[in-house]
Amino acid sequence: MKVARLVAFVGLLLVLVGVDAFLIEPDWIEVTHHRVVAPLSSPLKIAHLSDLHTYGLGRREQRMFALLAEEQPDVIVITGDSIFDGGSPSIFTQLDPQPKRAGKPTHNPEFKTFDERYRRCGEVLRQLHAPLGVWLVKGNWEHYHRVRDERAYYKAAGIRFLLNSAAELCPGVWILGLDDAMVGSPDLLATLEGVPPDAFKIALFHAPAYFDRIAGQCNLALAGHTHGGQVYLPFLTPLWLPSGCGDFLAGWYAKQGSHMYVSRGLGTSMLSVRFLCRPELAFITVGK
């Protein structure tokens, strides 16, 4: 009898874990707030989005929009992997929200076409707005499957696309956007050309291992790519991490006077699963 009860308990526990990991956590966005001390004339509130892996306007995306509206950031930055990567989509996005015939939603047959994935991604990007703009760098998935005329694509979506380039965000603050180091060609020297040495520099890149290269060359670095491991089992190392993570997983890191924040990201890769590792929308306020 005791064995039967134990088996029943373990079975119930596994069911609850599965419900959480596949149905709850993938769309349960955690908002995190952070502060970086810097000699700016006025505070700068940054919304850091990463690894959207979006296939359109699903429940997760709608929640993200609502959180951004509540927080009212000055600027939104996106550190790569915005398109759906072809893994297992969330059940809340894999169904066509506008089926061609009446009745229950049907599975969208266009999941395998990257033109459609970019179209759906554009629908999400066009709804992002901030006073100082929405800035984006590419991740590895934008390299694996390139969109036609990427600069025109992002411009049409209202996105300020940075590829080994920099721009003045506000007086005394410059934003640096570098290509993905894992599969692209980041060029730090070209990116820094024309940037005042005494400016507060915010560097955006996808895979966090690049921090070892850029540390000391920027004040604040923002990256993603790791998904925080997606599945966290206490006392164990992450079950899965992509290459390009280096020694970085999630949260804050410091080196040579530079500070980097690695986001757990908003989407999922390979499987639509998260456990003890909720999707993250980070707000970082820079100022005195």
Secondary structure, DSSP 4 states (H G I P E B T S, - for coil): -HHHHHHHHHHHHHHHHHHIIIIIGGG-PEEEEEEEE---SS-EEEEEE----B-SS-HHHHHHHHHHHHH--SEEEEES--B--SS---TTTSB-SS-SSSSS--B-GGGG-HHHHHHHHHHHHTT---TT-EEEE--HHHHHSPPTTHHHHHHHTT-EE-SSEEEEEETTEEEEE---TTTS---HHHHHTT--TTSEEEEE-SSGGGHHHHTTS-SEEEE--SGGGSB--TTS--S---TT-TT--SEEEEETTEEEEE---SS-SSSS--BS---EEEEEEEE-
